[in-house]
């Protein structure tokens, strides 16, 4: 694993403000309701709350988990789920946002999973004041409690699939918002990851059970606000939804010092208005805890981060190239000659099975030398000469002026293949949320080689085609130089 990848991020942490931060008013409304199985009835409640709060000049409203519906059983819950882009419920939310010129946080909608007949996603969506969906987040942590002796069984995994990504904080008129849902509240790694990505407001739209809410709701929300020096907005369900389910209520807004600015108690439907101020900057300046972190001693690796509104559909399964019995030695495997696009007397360059960026290629000595120090002077000269040549090629091919060029020299530096190799990764502005997050992706790439694939391998045909193209482009480049 690559260490200290967060150093440059931490040095500049929280110094940037949201593009909306200069706006005169940053009012928000935190909402509370009692959802039932009737989607139409719940929509009427949402519509009335938006209409009323818009008159109070709020810029953004926050609605709780399950604001679309709460059913009594699994089958009805799954049947009622909708596609976010084509479903009528989200369409109405988008119309309401545009009509009233407000942003909406709709937390924990039941999203139909097109790939599954018996599971859905619990999805938090952000809608802007034009009615566009600007971000979505699928709940990572599913609430699974099974206590037979007390006749308690609440297993979200019975009907939900978990999400697979942390979502980068969203720019809104009231600040940068980090997205979570309900049970995520109990996992501080998520909120810390979001705050390290410059979140100013953490959201926890919830439908907390009465028993757990009574014991932990206020404590956990204040803790997340204090430890991350963020505002916390937690819209909530309250009251009796059906014979089987009751929610705690107490939708809250907490400031970065841990002070509760609004508490909706057990009233429903209702909302409370809070204005975001410079309190956040004041708290972070007076107690700069993020500058005091010790990444040299401990660190937090967020290995799956998304900033696009929707998850891309999975590609079709490729034909994974087999381990070659002949070819070019690369650690414990061989690289097929058809995947090699350059070879000198002592060094070769080849295309990659799984790429961190488009054009991610590798350069290695032909001899199986494990470490940089194991190269002879002649090998070292040829190796680094080849690295420069291939970097120039990849920048030309991918029309960029930058590359991340890195060697993980030894296991403590993240090396998982016992053969010296250099990663050459073409870079373009904005290709990662934070520039150094490329090292997180490289860490995932290394984990894949250790038997934990999170990204499918490319097909042999795709790799061979790329290698052929690069051979041709390299020939053109060297002929004209």
N, C-alpha and C positions, 0 to 999 in steps of 0.2 A: 504494500500500500504506500502511496506517495504521501510523505509527511509534510506538515506545515504549508499545505496548499492555501490556507486561509490568511497567511500573513499579510499580503498586500490588501486583501479585502478588509481585514481588521483594522489596518492602519487608517483607512478612510471611512470606517464604519459610521453610518448615521450622519455624515457631514453633508450629504446631498439631501435636498428637500424635494418633495413631490412637485411636478410641473404645475400642480393646481394650488400650491401652498400660499400663493400671494392673493388668492381670492378673498374678498372682504368678508363673506359669510361662509362658515363651515358648519352649518347646523345639520344634525342628523336626528332621525327618529328611530328609537328602538321599539319594536312592536311585540305585542303579546296577544295570543288568541287560543281558542279551544277548537282544534280541528276535529271534524267528524268524517264519516265515510262519504258524505254527500259533497262531491267536488264543486258543484254549483253554489252550495251554501257557503263553503269556504272561500270561493272566489268573490262572493258578495262582501264578505268580511274584509278581505284584502283590498278590494276596490274602495270600500268606505274609508278604511284607514289611510290609504294613499290620498284620497280626495281631501280628507280632513287635515292630514299633516302637511300637504302641499300649501294649504292656506297659511301655515305657520312658517313659510319660507324655508323649509328644510331642503337640503340639496340631495339627501340620500336617506332611504328607509331600509331598515333591516327586519326581515321576517324570519320566523323560527323554522326549524326542521319540521318536515311534514306539513308545511303550510298548504300543500295541495290537497292532502287527505290523510286520514288515519282509519284503517279498516280493522275489523275484528280478527281476521284470519289471513293466513299466507296466500291462499288461492285468490282471494278477492284483492289483496294488495298487489299481486303480480298482474292480474287482469286489468287493473285500473292504471297501470304505469303507461307513460307516453314517451314517444321520441321527443327530444328537446327541440328539434328543428321543425318537426311537422305536427306536433301535438297541439291541441286547442288550448290547453291550460297555459303553457308558456307563451303562446301567441297572444293570449289576453293580457298576460303580465307585460309583454313588450308594448302592447297598445297603451296600457295604463301608464307606463313610464314615459312614452312619447307624448301622450295627451297632457300629462301633468308636469312635464319637463323636470322629472326627477330621476335619479339613479336608484336602482333596486338591488338589494342583496336578498335573494330568495334561497333560503338555506335548507338543503336536504330534500330536494324534490325526488320523486320516484321516477327514475329514468329507465325506460325500457332498454334492455340489453338485446340488441338485434341478433347476437350470436348465441343466445341462451333462451330456452323456453321456460325455465323454472327459476331464473334468477334475474334481478334487476340491479341497478346502481343507485346509491344514495348520493345525489349530486347537488352541489351548491353552485348557483349561477349568479353572475353579476351582469346586470342590464344597464346600459347607459341611458341618458336622457333623450336619445334619439330612437330608443327601442332596439338597439343592437345588443346581442350577447357578446360581451367583451372578454369573458373568462368563465371557465367551468372547473370545478374541483370535485372529484369523486372521493368519498370518505375512505380514508386509509384503514382506520381501526374500527372493526365491527364489534358491537356490544353483544357479547355472548356470556350469558349467565344461566347456569343450570344447577339448581339446588333441589333435588328430588324430595328430600325430607321436609322441605318447607313448601313443596308444590309450586316452586318458582322455575319457570323456563322462559327466558327471553333471549333467543338466539337469532341475532340479525343475519348470521351466516346461513340460516335456513332458506332465506329468500334473497340475499344480497351478495354480490361479488364486491370485493374490496377494490379500491383504486390502486394505481401503480405509480403515482407521481406526487411529489410535492409540487405545488404550483407557485410560480414566482409572484411576489406581491403586485397588486393591481393599482395603477394610478387612477385616482378618483378625485372629485372636487373637494373631498374632505381629508385626503392624504392617501398614503400607500397602504393598501389593505391586504393582510395575509389571511388566506382562506382555510378554515377548518370546519368540522361539524361535530357537535355534541361530545361523544365519547373520546374524540381526539384530544379533548381538554386534559385528559389524564396522562398524556404523553408529552412531557416537556421538550423532548428532542425536536418535535415538530415546530413548536412555537419558537424555540431558540433558532432553529434553521431559518424560519421566516424573518425573525428580527435581525439575524446576521445578513439577510438579503435586503435590509433597510425597510422592513415593514414598520409602519407607525401605528397601525390599528390592527389588532387581532380580533377575528370574528369567530364566535362559537354559537351559531344558531342551533337550538337544542330542543329536545323533548325529554328532559331528565325525569326519571321516575321520582315519585314523591319521596320514597325512603332515601335514595342516594342524594337527591337534591337537598333534603333537610340536613343531611350529614355533611355534605362536601361542596355544594354549589358555590356559595359565597367565598369559601376558603380557597378553592381551586382557581376561581376567576381572579381574585385579588392577587394570588401568588403568581399567575401568569403575567399579570400587569406589572407587578413589582419586579420580578426577575428579568423581564425583557424590556422594562421601561417603555411600555407601549400602552396606548389606550386599548381597552378591551370592550367589545360590544357583543352582548349575548342576548339575542332575541329568544323568546321562550314560549313553549306551550304550557298551558295551565289547565287544571280542572279535570273533570271526568269525561273522557272521550267516548267510552263505551263501558260495558260491564267488566271488561278485563283490564282496562288501562286508565291510569290517572297520572297527570304530570304535575311537577312541582311549581312551575311558574317562576316569578321573580326575575323577569327580564332585567338585565343590568347593563349599565355603562360604568366602567371603572377607569380612573385616570392613571397615568404612569407612576404615581406615588402610592397607588393602592386605595385611593379614596373613592367610595361609591358615589357617583354623580347622579344616578337615576336607578330606581328600583320600582318595578311595576307591581310588586306584591303578588296577589292572587287574582287581580282584576282581569276581565277579558270581555270583549276585545278592548284593547287600549294601546296607547303609545305614550312615550315621554320624549321630550326634546332636549338635546344637549348640544352645546357648541364646542367644537374642538378649538383649543387655544394654543398658545406657545408653551404651555405647561410641559409638554414633552421635551422640547429643547432645553428648558430650564433644569429639569430633572437629570437629563443626560449630561449636561454641562457640570452640574454640581456633584454628581456621582458617576464618573465615566467608567462604569463596570466593564463595558466591552473593550476598552483599552487595557483593562487590568487582567483580561483573560490570559491563560498560559498555554498557547498552542504548542509550545516546546515540551509541555508535560502531558497535555490531553488535547483532544480535538474532536470535532464532530464532522462526520462525512455524510453528506446528503448525496446519495448516488443516483437518484432519479428525480430530475427537476424538469418541469415543463413550463413554457411561457406562451404556448399557443392555446387558443380557446378550446380546441377539441383534440382528443386523442386521434392520431392517424390510424386508419384501418390497418390491421396486420397484413404484411405481404404474404403471398402464397409460399408454401414451404419450398425452399430451394433444394437442389441436389448438392449435398455437401461433398466437396472433393475428398476422396479417400486418402489415407496416409500412403504416400508414394513409397514404393520399394526401391525405386531408382530416382535420381534427381539430385538436388542440392541439399546438403545437410543443413538443418536448422534445429539445433538442440537435439531433441529426441525424435523429430520427424524429418521428412524430406519435402522440399518444395519442388513441385513439378516444373520441368524446364519451360513449359508453356506459360507459366506464371512469372517467369523471370524476364525483365525487360532491359536489363543492362548487366554486363559482366566484364570485369577487367581481369588482370592476371591474378589478383588476390582478393577481390571484393565483388559482391553481386547485389543487385537491387531487385526487389520483387513486390508484387501487389499483395494487399492484405486481405485476410479472410473476413475480418470484421473491422470496419473503419470508424474512427472517432469523428473525422471530418471527411468530406468528399476529397479523394486524392491522397488519403493517408497511405503511405508506402513505407517499406522497410529497407534498410541497407545493413548488410552483415558481411563479415569476413568469410571467405570460402572455407578456410580452415576453422575447425570448431574451437574457437578461442572463447573462453567463458567471460573474461573480464577485459576491460580496457588495458589494464596493466599486463595482460598476457600477450598482447600483440608485439611482434617484432617491430623495430623501427621502420622497416620497409613496409610491413603490413599497415602500421599506423598511418604512414604517409599516404598510402593508396586508399585506405579506408576513408580518411577525412577529405581527401581530394574527391572521392566518389560522392560523399555526402554533399559537398558544395555543388557538384555537377547536377545531382538529382534534385536538390532544392531549386536550382535555377530552372530546371525542366518543369517541375511541378508549379512554380509560380507563373511560368509562361503558359502552361496548359490551362491553368485555372484562373488566369487573368487576375492575379493578386500580387501584392508587393510584400507579403508577409508570410512567414511559416513559423510554426512551433517546431523546433528541432530539439529532440531530447533523447538522452540515453539513461536508462535506469541501470546503473552500474552496481550490481550486487543486490541480494535479496532484501536488505533493509531499505533500499531505494525503490523497491517495487518490482525488481526483476523476477520474472517467473519462468522464463526460458533460459536455460543455462548455456546461452550462446550470445555473445555481445551483438547488439543490434541497435540501430538508431531509427527512431520514429521521425518521419518528416510529414508534417500535417499542414497543408495550405490553410491560411486563415483569411477571413474577411471581417470587416467591421460589423459588430453586432451578431456574430455567429453564436456567441454564448452570452447569457444574461450578465455574468461577470466574466471577465477575460480569463481568470485563472480557473474557472470551472471546467476548462478543458482537461485539467489534471484529474478531476473527478471522473470524467468520462474515460480517461486513459486507465484509471484504477479499475473501472468496470470492465474495460477491455482485458486487463490482466486477470481479473477474477474469472472471466469467461474461459481463459486458457487453463485455469485451475479447476474447471469442471462445473462452473456456476453460470451458464449462459443466460444473459438477459436480453440478448439481441440475436436474431437468427444469423447463421453464417451465409455468406454470399454464395451463389452458385458457381460451379467451376466454369461454366460458359461465360458468365459475367466477368470473372477474374481473367480468363484467357483473352477475352475481347479487350479489356482494359490494358493488359500487358502488350498486346499486339499494337494497339494505338500508341502507347507510350514509346515502344521501340521505334515506330515510324516518326513520331515527333522528336525524339532524341536525335535521330539521324538527320532530320531537317535542321535542328538547332546546331549540331556540330558542323554541318556542312556550310552553314552561313556565318559561323563565328571565326 
